[in-house]
Every structure is written in C-alpha cells, then in structure tokens.
Amino acid sequence: MAYVLKERTGVSDEAWAEIRATVSEILSAVESEGEAAVRRYSERFDDWSPPSFRVSRDEIERAQAALSDELREHVAFTQAQVRNFAELQRSTLVDTEWETLPGVTLGQKFIPVDAVGAYSPGGLYPLIASAIMTCVTPKVAGVGRILGCAPPRTAEGMHPPQLYAMATSGADEILCIGGVQAFAAMAFGIEDLEPVDMLVGAGNAYVAEAKRQLFGTVGIDLLAGPTEVMVLADDSADPDIVAADLLGQAEHGPTSPATLITTSERLAREVAEAVDAWLEGEWPTKEVAGKAWRDQGAIIVCEDEEEAASVADDIAPEHLEIQTEDPDWFEKRMGSYGTLFLGTHATVAYSDKSIGTNHILPTRRAARYTGGLWVGKFLKAVTYQRVTAEGSARVAETAAAISDAEMMYGHALTARLRLDPERFPDARSAIPPSEAGT
C-alpha cells in the first residue's frame, strides 16, 4: 500500500475563490470598457501604459539587433524542431471521404482556425520557447492570423529574445500586454485589432482561470496553469538527477507541484536528502524552487510498479519522467499525463526548450481527458454528406421512423419528402427491387 513520505500543502479554496473573483472582474471590465480597462490593469499590475500596446517593426528590429548570432542560431534550431514535429503531425490528418452505402458519401476535412491569440508568459521568466511553440504550430496548421502577446519585461517593453522569437515564428501582429488583461484584449479586441477565435498559451493560475472563463466567447487550447513535474523512479535511479529534475521544474514558481513516486524507500529518502543538499548548496534558483518544494513537493512510496503506475495515473501530471530499469513497461501501461519522458537521458528541459514537442500541456489533472497543444488543436475536423436519390431511398424511412418515435414530426416530414415522386421523380425508382415494398 502506498504511503506519503512528504505531502504538499496545495492551494486553499479561499485562494482559488480570490483568483476566480479577480479574473471575473478584469474580464468584465475589459468587455465593457475596452482599451481603457486594459490600460488601467496594465498600469496596476505591470506599471505599463505605452502609447500603443502594439509592437512596432522598429521595436522588432531593435530586439533582433540585441541578440547574439549564437542565440539566434539556437532560436532557429528550436523553431526547426517544433516546425518539423508539427508538420509530421499534420501529415497524419488527411481529408478523406468514403461511400458508406450506395449513393451515400460521408467525408471529413480539416479546416484551420481563422485567428489565434498566442500568449507567452513573462512573469518570473520570459519564455522564449513558449513564443516559438504557440506561433510556429498554428502557422503549420494554416491559421490565417496569429496575434502574438507577451508582457513587458522592462520600461522598454518585451524581453528582446522573446520578441524576436515571436516575430520570427509566425506572429502577424504582436501585443505587449501581460496577464488576464492580455487574454481579455485578444478575446474582445483592442485598438484596431479584431478579436481572435482561439486563445493558446500557458501561464499562472490567473491566466488559466482567464482562459476557463473566456471559453465559449473564444476557443481555448487547454487549461495550462502552473507547471507540474512527476518523476517515477526505482532503485536504479540516480537520486541527485531525480532531485535536480524535480527542482528544475519547481523553479517555474512557488505554486508548481513536484512529485516523486517510487517503489524504493531508500531512493525516496536519498532524493529528499539530495533536494536539501541542492538547495543548501549551489542550486541557481533556490529561493523560488525551494519554496515550491517546501509547499508543493511530495514523495510517495509504492509497493510495486503496478501501484506506482496507478497512483501516477490518478494524479495525471503534466510532465512525467520515467527513471526505471524498464521505462517501456510504464509507457505501455500508463495513460494520464501531458507528456512522457522515457529513460534517464530524457529530461523535461528538452521538451520545454528545444526537442520539438510542445510544452503547452494539461495541468491540474486535465491530462485525464486531454493531451497538450499540437497542430490538430488549430484544425476543425468537420464532416459532410453527399447523397443521391439512391442513397436517400436507403436512409429516409429509418430517419423518419426514428423521428416519429422521438415525436419530431417535422424531421420525419423532411425525410419522407425525399421519397415523394412528385417532387423527386427518381426517388422511388432509386429503391433497390428487394426494398421496393418497404
């Protein structure tokens, strides 16, 4: 039976209530007041009130000039990996049609969303890779208009590498606004920019709640809030590596959960000691990561692999590292995670920054019912029907009979009209002889 060696405190119901109320206030104000409300909240939260929130071509060129050639090459490498993986995913989504009955053709096709708002976080850290992933992926999908958005970093505006990455990844227009007010501006429109149809991007708990409340007004990718990491390990794992991978994600912020699930009590205790050693020693972001570990860190010891897999699936983490002797067993067994890292060489940082998979992923157990951001999120899978007289003759009576049983007599009438020889002279002649008496 599993037992908890270290338990997280979590976020209180009162804190979530405050988040919901604050987000609702901001969204309502922006919907009713427009840019004036965006500017008010931008001044309040980010001390930012430029003449225009739109980023100019001159600002983009200055950002490009501020980057070293080496960093531009690394940005290009990540863009290439994300683009390649998105193109491979897109190639699996094929417009197809089938003749399911004589005279009945059913089909599906994939139509890109017209306009997407792509947000890249910039609170504690200005996320360059996020700007790439939220712009390159919809561009591969064929989205017509991409509105990039990120918060100001200094009095001059956005972090230059983040702005450069956004501009070179496919953003057609760019806004420099942060937080909830940014999502409201993209959803309702600002200045001369039209509202978008869909919002994507990760962020803190306020950002995730903003997307939840805006869903319906616009589409969203998924609820991607404060990042989560889980390492599932056995006796074969290196406690220093496990501890480092837990703290590596914990540095995202003080509300980021980090969980170790293990079948080894020895490893559990050694990882706890290794975390403390990292935090007491040279861990570079110890203040943020340390608070996250103290408040949101957890260690769970399980009896065997089957129990470890079951506990992990129930938690449904955003990032799941498997550091065991047989990681493939867990890959075949498990089904609730945002993205999976198999083997000791697969660390979350690769997916976060450069390997090509998307790091916009489900959090707070949403991995039970959805995957992460991918090219298919930007494509509407639509269906169509093409029906001849012969096909109509085969399905009309069934449609009418089911409609009658549901007391939807208008539906029944529209089906039977297709069999009326006065209106459709070829209707009855299209019925196969074996069915003519039905």
N, C-alpha and C positions, 0 to 999 in steps of 0.2 A: 504494500500500500504506500502511495506517495506521501511524503511529508515535506513541509516547508522549512528550510533551514534559515532563509531570510525572506521577510514579507515586505511588500511595498505598501505605502500608505494610500496611494490613489488620490483622486481629486474629489472633494466633497460635493454633495448635492447642492449645497449653497453656492459653491464656486461655479458649478455648471449653470445654476439659475441666473447668476450675475452675468455670465458670458452671454446667455440667451437674451437677456433683457437689453444689454448694451448693444448687441448686434441688431436687434429689432429696432431699437431707437435710431441707430445710424441709417439703416436701410430705409426706414420710413421717412426720415428727414431728406435723404437724397432723392427718393422717389418723388417727393412733393416739392422740394426746393431746387433740385438740380445742382448745378455747379456751386452755388453759394454754400450749400451744406457740405459738399466735398471739400471746398476750401476751408470751411470752418473746422472740420475734423482733421484735415491735413495739418493745419496750423496747431491744433491742440495736441495731436499725437506725434507729429514728426517735425514741428516747427518749420513747415514748408509751405510757402504760398507764392509760387513763381508767377510771372505774368501769364504764362500758359503752361498747362500740365503736359502738353505735347512736346516731345523731344525733337529738336530741330536737326537738320542734316549737319549743321556746323558742330553741334554737340556730339553727334556720332563720329564725325571726323576727328574731333579732339580726343575722344575716347580711344579711337584706333591708334592715334599717334602716341598715346600714353603707354601702350603695350609694347613689350619687347618682342622681337621676332620669335624668340623661343616660345613665349606664351601663346602667340598667335598660331604657331605650329601645333601646340598641344590642343588648342581650341579646335583647330581644323581636324585633328585626329579624332577627337570625340565626336564632332559633327559627322565625320565619315562613318564611324562605328554605329551611331544612332540611326543615321540615314540608311545604311546597309541593312540593319536588322529590320527597320520599318518597311523597307522595300521587299525584303523576304517575306515578312508577314503579309504585306499587301498582295503578293503574288498568290497567296493561298485563298484569297477571296475573289471568286470568279463569278461573273454574271452568267447565269445558266437558266435554261428552260427545258421542260420535259412535257411530252404528251402523255398524260396520266390516264386518259380514256380516249377512244376515237372522237376527235372533234373538240377535245378539251386540252388546252395547253396552259400549264402553270409555270410561272417563272419567278426568279428573284434577281435583283440587281442591287448594286451598292452605289449610293449617291452621297457625295461628300456634303458635310455641313457647310453652309454658306459663309458664316462668320464666327470666329472663335476668339475669345479673350484669354490670353496665355499669361498667367501670373507667375513671377519668380520671386521667392522670398528674399528678404534682405535685412532681417532684424539683427540677430546676433552675427550672422554671416551672410554676405551677399553671394547667393548661389549661382555660379556661372553655369554649371552643368544643367541646372534646372531650366535656365533660359534656353539652352540648346534643345533639351528634350521636349519642352512644351511648344516649341516653334518648328523644329525640323519634322517632328512626327505628323502634325496636321498638314504640313506642306506636302509630305509624301502622299498623304491621303487625298490631296487635291482640294483642300479647303480654299475658298476663294479669297478670304480676307482674314488676316491674322493680326490682332491687336495685342502687341506685347506690353507688359506692365511690370514695374518693379518699384520699390520705394526709394526715396532719396537716401544717400549714404552720408553726404556732407552738404555744406551750404551750396555746393556747385551742382548737386543733383545725384544721379545714379552712380554706382561704382563703375568706373570705366570698363574693366574687363567684362562685367555683367552686361553693360550696354552694348559693347562690341559683339559679344556672343549672341545677344538677342537680334541685333541688326543683321548679322551675317547668317543667321539661322532661318530667316524667312519672315520676320515680322514686317508687315507692310506699314504699320503705324506703331508708335511707341508712346506710352504714357509713363510719367514719373509720379506715381502715387502709391501709397502703401496701405496695407491692411484692409479692413472691412470697407472703407470708403473707396478703395480701388475697385473691389468687386462690384460695388454699387454703381460706380461710374461706368464700368464696362457693360453692366446689365441694363442700365437705363439710358446710357448715352451721356456724353459731355462735350462741351464746346461744339464743334461741328461734326463730331464723330457719332455715327449711328450706333445704336445698341447692337451687341453681338447676340448670336443664337445659343452659344455654349461657353461655359467658363471652365478652365482647367488650371491645375497647379496646386501645389501643396502650401502649407503654412501652419501657423499656430492654431490653438483651439478656437480663437475668434474667427480666423479665416475659414476653418472647416465649418463652423456654425453659420457663417455668412453664406457659404455655398448651400448648406442644407436649407436655409430659409429662402434662398433665391430659386431653388429648384422648382420648376413649374413656370416661373417667369422666363427662365432660360434653362437649358440643359446643363448638366454638370458631368464631369468625368467620374468622380467618386469622392467619398469623404476621406480626404487625406489630411489628417491633423498631425499633432506632434509625433515624431518618428518613433518606431519601436524596433528593438532587436531581440532575438532569441538565439542562443547557442544551445544546441542539443549535442551533448558530448558523453563519451565513455572514458574508460581508463586509458585509452590510447591517446587522448588529447593532451596538449601542452598547456598547463594552467596559465602560464604567462601570456600565451597567444589568446586563449579564451578570454582572460581578463582584459587584455588590450582591445579585443573586438567588442566587448561589452562597453567599455569606456569610450571607444571610438564613436559609437552611435550616441552614447549618453551626452556627448559634448554638444549635440544639437540644441539642448535646452534643459532646464530643470524639471520639465514635465515629461521627459522622454523615458518610457519604460525600457529596462534592460533586464533580461531574464536568462538564467542558466537552468536548463533541465538536464539532469544527468542520472545515470544508473550507478554512479560511483560516489559514495560518501567521501572517500579520500579526495577525489578530484574536487568535489564541492567545497571542501574546507580549504584546499590548496588554492582554488580560484578566489575565494573570499580573501585569503591572505595576500594573493598576488594583486588583487584590486587595491587593497590597502597600501601595499608596497608601491604600486604605481602612483597613487595619489599622494603618498608621503614623499615620493622621490621626484622624478623628472617629467611626470605627465604634463604635457604643454597646456592643456585647458582644464586644469584640476578644479578650479572654482566652479565652473559650470557642470562638468562631468561628475565631480564629487557630490554636488547637491542632488543631481539626478539619481546617482547610485544610492545615496542615503534614503531618498524619498521614494524612488520609483524602481529601485533594483530588487530582484527577487532570485532566490535559489531554491529549486525544487528537486528533491531526490526521489527517484522512482525505482520500483522493484526490478523492472526488466525493460527491454526495448519496447515491447508492446504497450506497456503502461506509459512509457515516455512519449511514444508517438500519440497515444490517445490524449494525454494531458496537453501536449503541444497543439494538437488539432483543436481542442476545446478553446485554447487561448487565441488561436488563429492570428499569429503575429504577422507584422508587416514584412520583416526580414527574418529568415530562418536559416542559420548556418548549421550544417551537419558535420560535426567533427568526431567521427566514429570509425571503427575498423571497417564497417560495411555501410557507407553512406547510401549506396544504391538501394539497400533494403528499405530505408526510410523514404527515398524518392518514390518507390513503388507503393508504399503503404499509406503515405500521408496525402491530404487533400485540402488543407485550410491554411494558406499562407499567401502573402503577397508575392514574394519571390524567394527562390530556394538557392542555397549556396552549398555545393557538394564537395567535401574534402577540405583539408586544412589550407590549401592554397587559395580557396575561393573566399574572399573577404567582402563584406558589404561595401567597402570603399570602392571596389572595382565597379560595381553596378551603380553606385551613387555618382561616379565621376566619368568613367571612360570606356566601359566594356561594350556598351551598345544597347543593353536592355534598359527599359525606362524606370526611373526611380520614383515616379509618382504612383504610389501604391496604397492599398486599403489599410486603414488603421482601426483601432477600437473594435476589433472582431469582425469588421466588414469583410475580411477575407473568407468568411463562411459562405458568402453569396456573390462575390465579385472578384475579378482579378484587377490588375493595375492598368495604367494608361498604356494603350497601344494603338496602332494605326486604325484598328477596327472601331475604336471609340468615336472616331470622326466620320464614320461611314454609316449611313442609314440603310439597313437591309430592308428593302421594300419588295413587295410581291405584286404580281399582276396575273390576270386571267384573260385568255383569248378563247372564245367559244364560238363554234359553228352551229348550224341548225342540228346536225347530228349530235354534237355534244350536249346542246340544250335539251334535246329529246331524252338523253340518258339521265340527266340530273334534275330536271324540272319537277317531276312528280315527287321525288324524295324531298326536295326543298319545300314544296308546297305542303306535303303531309306533315313534316316537322313543324312548319309554321302554323298550320291548323292546330296541332297539338299544343303549341305554345300560345294559342289564341292571338297570333299575329297575322290576322287575315289579309292585311294589305300586302305583307310579304308573300303570302301564298298566291294572291292575285297576280303579282308581278311575275312570278314563276310560271303560272298557268297561261298567262297571256302569250308567252313564248311558244306555246303549243297551239295557238289559235291559227287555223289555216287561212282565215280571212286576213289576218294581219301579217302572218308569216306563211306564205303558200307552201314553202318547203319544209315546214315544221313536222307535220305528220309523216311525210314521205321519208324523213330522215330517220325515223324509228326503225331499227332492225326488225325484220319479219318476226323473229322469235319473241319480240317485245311489243308487237303492234297491238296486241289485245289488252295490254296492261293499262 
